Amino acid sequence: MSLNTTAVRIKVTLKDVKPEVMRRLVVPATLRLYRLHLALQAAFGWTNSHLFEFFAGEVRWGIPDPHNDYGHQPMDASKARLSDVVRETGAKTIHYLYDFGDSWDHVIKLEKWFENTTTEGLPFLLEAAGRCPPEDVGGAPGYAEYLAAISDPGHPEHEHMRLWGPERFDPNVVDRKALEAAVNALSDTWKPRQRATRTK
């Protein structure tokens, strides 16, 4: 990674989940981790209802809270940039943990760096496979149980789970247009403001 590096293609896979839930995006190299969190929420279809952390090796970034009882204090995700994390840790893979109860571990592989490219229109969703699990389903084990229950009318929890989760939940069907729209909305919001030119 050089000083001219402007963007990075990332592949993000939800760990221990079948069928695979994966997103591939291009994001600015200088994107702050808090904004990367928002981009991942949009790309996966999460509802941003829980706490999160990024970690590379022993270093963690999140929302500092002096009253947390997790045994560690993360560095501020709103101040750390993706490129700084890579420079400081040498990481080629970063983890994004969402919802400390369900512990959704997203494995972020830094696939390709781009130099001297525009960052306009970024973040950009390139690829999406697999539907995001419902919130509060109980993490990867709970999601496996949920899928087993809704796919088997003879399962004792079938009716309860079918009514509890989204209607007609299919883990293989992705609403790509909705995910793209959510990611594009962020790139529009984060677009650098043009300074108004005064006319004499």
N, C-alpha and C positions, 0 to 999 in steps of 0.2 A: 504494500500500500504506500503510495507516494503522496506528496503534498497536492498533486493534481487529481487525486482520486475524488470523484464527486458522488458516485452512487454505488450501490451494492445489490446484487440479486440474492435473495434469501429463500431457502426452502424450510418451511416450518411444519413439523409433523407432531401430531398429538401422540405422546408415548403410551404404549400398552393398550391401544384402542384398535378394535377390529369391527367392521371394515375400516381401512385407513382413512384418517382425516388429515389432509395435507393442503397447505396453501403455499404458493410461490409468488413472491412480490419483488418489486424493485423499489428501494427506498433511498433517500439521500444518505450519504455516508456520515453527514454531520447531524443526522436526526437525533434529537434527545430521546433517551430511553422512555420518558413518560409518553412522548408522542408515538414511539414505537408500540408501546402498550395499547394506545388508542387505535393504532392502525391494525394491530392483531385482533383486537376486539371486533373491529369492523369486518375484517377479512374472514374471521371464523364465524361470526354471527353470535358471539357472546353478548351479554347485556350490560357488562361493566358494573356488576352488582357486588363484587367482592374485591378483597385486597389482592395485590400481585407483587412479585419480585422477579428480577432478572438475576442470574448468577453465572459466573464464569470462574471455575476453580473455587477458591475460598471466598471470593469477593461477591458481595450482594448489593443490589440497588433496588430501591423501592420507595415507599413513602415513610420517612423517618417518623417514629412515634416513641417519645421517651417512656410511655406507659405500656409498651407492648410486652408480652410475656413469652416471646418466642426465643429468648436466650441470645439474641444478637440484634444489632441495630444496623439496618441497611444504609448504604450511602444514598443520597438524594437522586432519584431517577430523573428529576426535572433539570438537574444540572449536568448530568453525564451524557456525552454524545457517543453514538455507536462507534465512530472512528477512534475516540479516546479509549474506549473499553478494549478495542482490539490492540491498540498500541501498547496499553498498559499491561494487558494480560497475555497477549499473543494468541488469544483464543481464536479457533476456527469454527467452534461450535459454542453457542450460548444457550442457556436454558431460561425459559420464561414460565414461571409458576403462577397460575391463576387460581384463586379460591383456595385458601389454606385448609379448608375443611375437605373439599373434594380432591385437592392437590392435582389439578390438571397440569401436567408437565409437557410444555411445548419445546421440542428440540429444534433450535434455529441453526441451520447450517449456512455459513457464509459462502455461497457458491462462486460468485464472480464479482470482481471489482471493476468499475468502469472509470476511466479517466477523461477529464475535459468534456463531460456530457452535461447537458442541461438537467437541472433538477425540477424544472417546471412540469407539472402534472404528476409529481410523485408525492406520496406513495402510489404505486400502480399494481393492481392485482393481475398477475399473469396466468395463474392456473389455480383451480380449486377442485379437490376431490374429497368426497365424503361429507355428509352432513354433520354439523357440529352437534354434540350431545346436548340434551336439555340441561338447563341449569339445575343445580341441587339434586342431581340424580344419584349422587354417591360416588363420584369419581369413576375410574376405569372399571372396578369390580361391579359397582352399582349399575353402570351403563350396560355391562354384559348381561346382568340379571334382567334389566329393563327390556333389552332387545329380545331375550329369550321369552319373557312373559308376553310381550305384545305380538310375537310371531306364532304363538301357540295357543289357540282357543281353549285347549284343555288345561292350560297352566292355571294353578289356583289364584295367581295374582293378575291373570290376563285382563279382566274387566277393570280392576282398580287401576292398573298401569296404563291401560288404553285411555281411560278417562283423565288420568293425572297428567299425562304428557301432551305434547302437541297432537292435534288431530291428524290421523293418517301419517304417522312418522315413518319415513323411509330413510335408513342410514346412508343409502347410496345416492339419493337424489339431492342435488345442491341447487339452491336458488341463486345461480351465478349473477344474474342481473341485480338482485337485491344487494349482494355482497359487493359487487363492483360499484354500485351507486353509493353505498356507505363509505367505501374507501375513497372514491372520487370526491365525495363531499368534504373529506378531510383535506385532500390536496387543494381543493378550492379555498377552504378556510385558511390554510397555512400559506397560501400564495403571498409572496412579498407584496406589500402595498406600494403602488406607484405614487410617487410624490406629485402632488398637483402643481402644474406649472402656472405661474402667474402671467396674466396677459396685461400689458400696459395699455 
